[in-house]
Amino acid sequence: MSFRILGTGHSVPSRIVTNDELSTFLDTSDEWISSRVGVRERRVCTTETAADLAYQAALNALEMSGTKPEELDMILCATISGDDASPSLACMAQGMLGATCPAMDINAACSGFIYMLDTAAGFFARGKVKKMLVIGAERTSRILDWNDRNTCVIFGDGAGAMVLGEGDGYLSSKLFAKGGDSVIKIPLFVGMSPFYDNETLEPYVHMNGQETFKFAVNAMCQDVPEVIEEAGLQQSDITWVIPHQANIRIIDAAKRKMDIPQERFCSNIDRYGNTSAASIPLLIDEMNREGKIKEGDYLALCSFGGGLSSAACVIRW
C-alpha cells in the first residue's frame, strides 16, 4: 500500500516581477537572466504570507479531490521559508483550513517535496492514514539578498499541494544527502545572545552556482534512471519527467544524457522561477488542470538542492 493522488492545487502571489523590472536596480538584463537561468518573470509576495499561499493551494487541491478538511488524517508541509520558526507552516495551514489532524513541516530544501511524498508513503504503508494533505510552499523572497544578481534573479514565491488517498500509485523512490554547507547555505538570524562569539554570514541565500549546477545534473542523470528501473519500467515508459525548476540549463543538460524523449521534460521556470519545494507540485497542478496528465501515465519526479540533497520517484497517475 502506498498512495494515489486524489487532487492537486497551487497558489502564487499576484505580483509579477519581470527581468526588465529587476534590471532597474540590478546590473542585469532580461537577456542575461533568461539565457543563464531560463527565468523571464517570477511571482513575489507583497502582502501574502507563506501560510496564505499554502492555504490557498490546499483549498484548491481539496476542492478537486472532493475532500473536506475534517477528513484529513495528517498534513505535511515542505518548506525552507516558512513565516516563523514556530508554529510550523503545516500547523498554520491546518488552523486556517479548520482541520484537526496532526501537522508538521519537513525541510530538505528544494528536495523537500519528494522527501515528503516518501514520508507520506510510510504512513499509508503502516495503515495510519487514509487521506493526507501534502504542501510545498515557499516565500523565498524573504531570504534573498536583493542586491545579489547571482541569486535573487533565480527565485520566486509559490505553493503547490496534493491530496493523497489509499492506493498503489507511488512505485519507487530514492533519497540522497551529502551533508555540508560549502555549496548552498541559508543562515538563520544570529540572535542576540551576549555569549555567542562566532562570525556569521548574512541570513540570505548563499550559493556556488557552478558546483550547484554540477551536482544537480549528476543527481538527475543518476536518480531518474534508478527509480525507473526500480519501478520495473523502461525510460521509454515515462510519460512526463517533472524536474525541480532550478535552472533551465540544468534540465537541458540532464535530458540530453537520458533515453527519454526531450519533449517529455516539463518546465514552467520561465514564469515562476525557482520556487524550491513548491516547484514540482506547482508544475504538476498546472499540467493536471490543462489535461496533460492522464490516468495511467507514469511520472518521474526529481529534485536537488541544499543539504546537499537529491530525491526522485516514479508515480503512476
C-alpha positions in Angstrom: 0.0 0.0 0.0 1.3 3.4 -0.9 -1.0 6.2 -2.2 -2.7 7.7 -5.2 -3.2 11.3 -6.0 -6.8 12.5 -5.5 -6.4 16.2 -6.3 -3.9 18.9 -6.9 -3.7 22.7 -6.4 -1.4 25.6 -6.5 -1.2 29.3 -5.5 1.1 32.1 -6.4 1.2 35.8 -5.4 -0.5 38.3 -7.6 2.7 40.5 -8.0 4.6 39.7 -11.2 8.3 40.9 -11.3 9.9 40.8 -14.7 13.5 40.7 -15.6 13.2 44.1 -17.0 12.0 45.4 -13.7 14.9 43.8 -11.9 17.3 45.5 -14.3 16.1 48.9 -13.0 18.0 48.3 -9.7 20.4 45.4 -10.6 23.3 45.2 -13.1 21.4 42.7 -15.2 19.1 42.3 -18.1 16.4 40.1 -19.5 18.8 38.5 -21.9 21.4 37.8 -19.1 18.9 36.2 -16.8 16.8 34.2 -19.4 19.9 32.9 -21.2 21.6 31.7 -18.0 18.7 30.6 -15.9 15.6 30.4 -18.1 13.5 32.8 -15.9 11.7 35.7 -17.5 9.4 36.6 -14.6 8.5 35.4 -11.1 5.8 35.9 -8.5 6.8 37.8 -5.3 4.8 38.2 -2.1 3.8 41.8 -1.2 1.1 41.2 1.5 0.8 37.4 1.2 2.5 35.1 3.7 3.8 31.6 3.1 0.8 30.4 5.1 -1.6 32.2 2.8 -0.1 30.5 -0.3 -0.1 27.1 1.4 -3.7 27.6 2.5 -5.0 28.6 -1.0 -3.1 25.8 -2.7 -4.5 23.3 -0.2 -8.1 24.6 -0.8 -7.7 24.1 -4.5 -6.4 20.5 -4.0 -9.2 19.7 -1.5 -11.8 21.0 -3.9 -10.5 19.0 -6.8 -10.4 15.8 -4.7 -13.8 16.4 -3.1 -12.2 16.1 0.3 -13.3 18.1 3.4 -10.6 19.4 5.8 -12.1 17.3 8.7 -11.5 14.1 6.6 -7.7 14.7 6.6 -5.6 12.4 8.8 -2.4 14.3 8.5 -0.9 17.5 6.9 2.7 17.7 5.8 4.4 20.8 4.5 7.8 21.1 2.8 9.4 24.5 3.2 12.6 26.4 3.9 11.0 29.8 4.1 8.0 29.4 6.5 6.9 32.6 8.2 8.0 31.6 11.6 10.3 29.1 13.3 7.2 28.1 15.3 4.4 27.4 14.7 5.2 25.3 11.7 3.8 26.2 8.3 1.8 22.9 8.3 0.2 23.9 11.6 -0.7 27.3 10.3 -2.3 25.8 7.2 -4.2 23.3 9.4 -5.6 26.1 11.6 -6.6 28.1 8.5 -8.3 25.1 7.0 -10.1 24.1 10.2 -8.7 20.6 10.1 -8.0 18.7 13.4 -5.3 16.3 12.3 -1.6 16.2 13.1 0.6 18.6 11.1 4.3 19.0 10.7 7.0 20.6 8.4 9.7 18.8 6.5 12.9 20.6 5.5 15.0 19.0 2.7 15.4 22.3 0.8 14.5 22.0 -2.9 14.3 18.2 -2.5 11.6 18.6 0.2 8.5 17.7 -1.7 9.7 14.3 -2.8 11.2 13.7 0.7 7.7 14.5 1.9 6.0 12.1 -0.5 8.2 9.4 0.7 7.3 10.2 4.3 3.6 10.1 3.4 4.0 6.7 1.7 5.3 5.4 5.0 2.2 6.5 6.9 0.0 4.8 4.3 2.1 1.6 4.4 1.6 1.4 8.1 -2.1 1.9 7.8 -2.0 5.1 9.9 -3.8 7.4 7.4 -6.5 7.2 4.7 -6.2 10.8 3.4 -3.3 13.2 3.6 -2.7 16.7 2.5 0.9 17.5 1.4 2.0 21.0 0.6 5.2 22.6 -0.8 5.1 26.3 0.0 7.8 29.0 -0.2 8.3 32.7 0.3 11.9 32.7 -0.8 11.8 36.4 -1.5 12.1 36.8 2.3 15.5 35.0 2.3 17.2 36.7 -0.7 19.8 39.4 -0.9 18.1 41.6 -3.4 21.4 43.3 -4.2 23.0 40.0 -5.4 22.1 39.5 -9.1 23.5 35.9 -9.0 20.8 34.7 -6.6 17.8 37.0 -6.4 17.0 36.7 -10.1 16.6 32.9 -9.8 13.9 32.5 -7.2 10.1 33.1 -6.8 7.3 32.6 -4.3 4.5 30.0 -4.6 2.9 26.9 -3.3 1.6 23.5 -4.6 -0.5 20.9 -2.9 -1.8 17.4 -3.3 -4.5 15.4 -1.5 -3.4 11.7 -1.2 -5.6 8.7 -0.7 -5.1 5.0 -0.3 -3.7 3.3 -3.4 -0.7 1.9 -5.2 0.5 4.8 -7.4 3.8 5.5 -5.6 6.0 3.0 -7.3 9.6 3.8 -6.4 11.8 6.4 -4.8 15.4 7.4 -4.0 16.5 9.9 -1.3 20.1 11.1 -1.1 22.0 13.6 1.1 25.6 14.7 1.4 25.8 16.9 4.4 27.7 20.2 4.1 27.2 23.9 3.6 30.0 24.8 1.3 27.8 24.9 -1.9 24.4 26.1 -0.6 23.8 27.8 2.7 21.0 29.9 4.1 22.0 31.1 7.6 19.4 32.0 10.3 19.5 35.3 12.1 22.4 35.0 14.6 20.3 36.1 17.5 21.0 38.3 20.5 23.0 36.1 22.8 25.7 38.1 24.6 27.7 34.9 24.9 27.9 33.8 21.2 31.1 34.9 19.5 31.3 33.4 16.0 31.5 35.2 12.7 28.3 34.5 10.6 27.0 35.2 7.2 24.0 37.4 6.5 20.7 35.4 6.7 20.2 35.1 2.9 20.8 32.5 0.2 24.5 31.9 -0.5 25.2 29.6 -3.4 28.1 28.4 -5.5 26.3 28.3 -8.9 28.9 26.2 -10.7 29.1 23.5 -8.0 25.3 23.5 -7.7 25.0 23.0 -11.5 27.3 20.0 -11.5 25.6 18.4 -8.5 22.1 18.9 -9.9 22.9 17.5 -13.4 24.7 14.4 -11.9 21.8 13.9 -9.5 19.2 13.9 -12.2 21.2 11.6 -14.5 21.7 9.1 -11.7 18.5 9.2 -9.7 15.9 9.2 -12.5 17.2 6.0 -14.3 17.5 4.3 -10.9 13.9 4.9 -9.8 12.6 4.0 -13.3 14.4 0.7 -13.1 13.2 0.1 -9.5 9.7 0.6 -10.7 10.1 -2.2 -13.2 9.9 0.2 -16.2 11.9 1.4 -19.1 12.8 5.0 -19.7 10.6 5.0 -22.7 7.6 4.1 -20.5 7.8 7.5 -18.7 5.1 9.9 -19.9 6.4 13.0 -18.2 9.6 14.0 -16.3 8.8 16.6 -13.7 12.1 18.1 -12.5 12.7 20.7 -9.8 12.6 24.0 -11.6 16.1 25.3 -10.5 17.7 26.3 -13.8 16.7 25.5 -17.4 20.3 24.8 -18.3 20.4 22.1 -15.6 17.3 20.4 -17.1 18.6 20.8 -20.7 22.0 19.3 -19.8 20.4 16.3 -18.0 17.8 15.5 -20.6 20.5 15.2 -23.3 22.0 12.3 -21.3 18.9 10.2 -20.9 17.0 7.9 -23.1 13.7 9.8 -22.6 12.4 12.0 -25.5 13.3 15.5 -24.7 9.8 16.8 -25.2 8.7 14.8 -22.2 10.7 17.0 -19.8 8.4 19.7 -18.4 9.2 23.2 -17.3 7.5 26.4 -16.2 10.6 28.1 -14.7 10.2 30.9 -17.3 7.0 32.2 -15.5 7.7 31.3 -11.8 11.5 31.0 -11.3 12.8 28.5 -8.7 10.1 28.1 -6.1 12.1 25.5 -4.1 10.0 22.8 -2.5 6.9 24.2 -4.3 8.2 23.9 -7.8 7.2 20.2 -8.5 3.6 20.3 -7.2 3.0 23.7 -8.8 4.0 22.4 -12.2 2.1 19.1 -11.7 -1.1 21.1 -10.9 -0.8 23.3 -13.9 -0.3 20.2 -16.1 -3.2 18.4 -14.4 -5.6 21.3 -14.9 -4.6 21.6 -18.5 -5.5 17.9 -19.1 -1.9 16.9 -19.9 -1.7 14.2 -17.3 -3.9 11.2 -18.0 -4.9 8.2 -15.8 -2.2 5.5 -16.1 0.6 8.0 -17.0 4.0 7.4 -15.5 5.6 10.5 -14.0 9.3 10.6 -13.0 9.8 13.4 -10.4 13.3 14.5 -9.5 14.8 17.3 -7.3 18.1 18.5 -5.9 19.2 21.3 -3.6 20.7 22.4 -0.3 21.9 19.7 2.0 23.3 18.8 -0.4 20.2 16.6 -1.1 18.5 15.0 -4.0 15.4 12.9 -4.5 13.5 11.1 -7.2 10.4 8.9 -7.5 8.1 7.3 -10.0 4.3 7.8 -9.7 1.5 6.1 -11.7 -1.3 8.6 -12.2 
